[in-house]
């Protein structure tokens, strides 16, 4: 029965092996007579499937950031982009249509910036480019040539969190946390906008430009309106930003009534 089964198998010889099959047998320690016997007992098709599966698993386990930064052979319209990401010089060969968000996540392994709507409507992908907040899902990686990009991973200094990160934790400015990286990056850039005297729809006395602008809660909400939180942590996010802006610890319960009164007086 065994002899009949073996004679029905296709003639698989070492000459017919592909390089990946040969390498697999070498790694398994199958040489000489043992190799010929192994080939005689396994069909060529079944062996090819086994070889491809094992090699694919090996490649998946061997994946590293260095390999991620290497150009994909399937890329079209390839352009080279050299820029700074969180203070480190980076150079990538990317498809000219690749977004900054995909370059950060897929090529550099910086997965803190999240892909939410992918239409620039939710703000989860917000990063800071040259000190200004941008929606990385609507920004082409090729546009960032020579630019300085800061993501949520680059805000902390070692084990020391950025003041905005600390404030978000203190005030529970998040629940599920998916939108939080974009919220924090947006809030950090907001602080610079205020220092530069950049106005918003809620800025009072537009003709009397002052530096820096004093943020009311209404002003904070307006400036952060591009960052959505589906968990509804908005009040806590406002508290966190207010504390960083004023530089003073705040008790939302104690300040609640007075802040509301100031906002009402300002709109009358």
N, C-alpha and C positions, 0 to 999 in steps of 0.2 A: 504493500500500500504506500509506504514511504517512497520507494523507488519510483512508483508510478506518478506520485505527486510531484517529485523533483523533476522528472522528465517533462512534465507539462508546463513548468515555469519557463519564462523567456530566458534566453541565454544572456546572462548579465556578467560581463567580464570587467577586469580592471581597466581595459582600454576604453570601455564605454562610460567610465565614471567621469563625473564633472569634478572640477577642482574642489568645490565645497563638500562633495561626498567623500573625496579622498582625504580632505583635511579632517573630517569628522571621524573617519576610521583611524587616522593617526592618533587623534585625541583619545579615542577609546582603546588604543593599544592593540589594535587588530592588524597583524602583519602576516605576510607569507601564506603558508598553508591555511592558517586560521581565517585569513581574509578571503581566500578563494572559497572555503567552505561556507563562510558567512554569506558571500554573494550568491552562492548556489542555493541557499535556503530562503533567500528573501527576493521578492520580485523587485524589478527596477523601479516600478511606479511607487510601491509602498516605501521603498528606501528613500526615494526623492522627497516624499512627503515628510518622512521622519527627519531627514537632514534639514529641510527648510524650516520645520517647526523648531528644532533645537537651536539652529543658528539664529532664528528670529528672536528666541528667548534670550540668547546670549547677547545679541545686539541691544535688546531692550534694557538688560541689566547693566550693560556697559555704557549707557547713555550718560553724558556728562555735559556740564555747561560749555566746555570747550567745543564739543561736537555740536551743541545747539547753535553756537555762533558761526559755525561753518556754513557756507552757502549751500542751499538745496539745489540739486542738479535740475529740478523741475522749474526753477525760477525763470520767469520771463521778464524782459525789460529790466535787467539787473542794474542797480546803481549802488555805488559804495557810499556809505554814510559814516562820517567820523564825527562824534559828538561826545560830550561829557554826560555821564549818568551818575548821579549821586557822588560827584567829584572824581570819578574814575574815567579815564579815556577809553572810549569804545569805538570799534570800527566794524561795521557789518556790511555784507553784500545782501541787499534786500530787493524784492520786487518793487518796482516804482509805485505800485498801487498799495503796498502794505502800510497799514496804519501804525502810528506810534504805539498804540495800545498793544497790537499784535507783536510788534518788535520787542517791546518790553517783556511781555508775558511769554511768548513762544521762543524768542531767540536769546533773550538774556535771563530768563528764569525769574524775573521780578513779577511775581503774581499778586502782589498787594493791590495793584490797580485792577479794578474789577470791570468786567464787561457786563453791563446791565441791559440797556435798551439797544445799544449799538447804533443809535440814531441821534446822539447828542441831547437827549431829553431828560435823562435822570441824574447825570453828574457823577455816577459811581466811578467813572474812569478819569476823573480830574487829576492832573499832575501839574507841576509848576515848571514852566519853561522861561528861563531868564527872568525869574521873579514874578511872572504873571501866570495866573491859572488858565489852563487850556483843557479842552475836552480831547483826550488822546484818541478817542474812537473816531473823531472827525479830523484829526491831524495826521498828515502823511509823514511817515518816518523820514522820507527824503527831504521834507521841509526843515528838518532839525539839524541839517548839516552845520557844524560849528557851534551849535547851541548848547546851553547848559540845562539839563533836565534833572529835576528832583522829583522822586517818587516818595511814597509813604515810607519806604525802607531807608531813605536817606535823611530823614528828619532827625532821628535820634543820633546822639554822639556816643557811640559805644553802648553802654548800659544806661546812659542818662537820656531819658525821654525828652522830647521837645516839650516846652511848657504847654502847648496846645494839646498834645497827647495826654499829658498829666491831668489837665483840666477836664478833658473828655471823660477820663476814667473817674475822676472825683465826682463829677456831676452825672454820671451814668448817661452820657450823651450818645447812647447806642443801645440796641437790643440784640438783633441777630448779627450785627456787625458788617453786613455785606456792603453797605454804603459808606461805612465809617472812613476808610482810607480817602475816598473822594471828599467827604465832608471835612476832614482834617486838613488836607492839602488846600482846599478852597478857603478854609478859615485862616490858614497861615498866610496865604497870598492876600487875603482881605486885609490883614493887619498892615501890610505894606501899602496897599491902596489908600488906607486911611491916613497913614503917615505922610503920604505924598499929596494929600488933600484932594483925592479923586472923589467926585460927588456921585450920588445915586439919586434915584427918583424921590427918595424920602429925605434927602438932605435939605435942611432949612436954610434960609437966607443964601440962596444961590449966588446972589450978586456980591456977597461978602465972603469971598473964599478964604477959609482959615486952614491953617496947618498946625497940628493934625486935626481931623474932624472928630468930634466927640460922638460916639456911637450911642444911640438910643436902641431899645429893643426892636422898635419898628425898623430902624436902619439896618440892624443886624439881619432881621428876617428878610428884608428886601434884597440885601446883598447876597444872602445865602439861598435865595429862591430857586436858583438853578440846580440845587442839590436836593433830591427827593429822598425822604426816609419813609418807607412803607410801614415801618413799625411805629411811626408817630412819635419819635423822640425829640421833636422840635423844641419844646420848652427847655429841656435839659441841654440841648445843643446851644441855644441862646445863652443860657446861664454860663456854660463853659467858655464861650467866646467873650462874654462880658467880663468875666474874671481876668482873662488874659489881657484884655484891652485896658482895664482899669489898673491892673497890677495889684489889686486888693482882693483878699478872700471875700466871697459874697455868700450870703445866706438868702436864697431865693424866697423863702417864706417871709423873712423880715423885710426884704426890699420890695416885695411884690406890690403892695398898695401904693407906695411912694412912686415907683416906676410907672405904674399905670396912670397915676395922677399927672406925672410929667408929660406923658405921651398925649393925654387928653388935652392938657393946657397948650401943648405945642400945635395941636391940630385945630384949635379954636381960632 
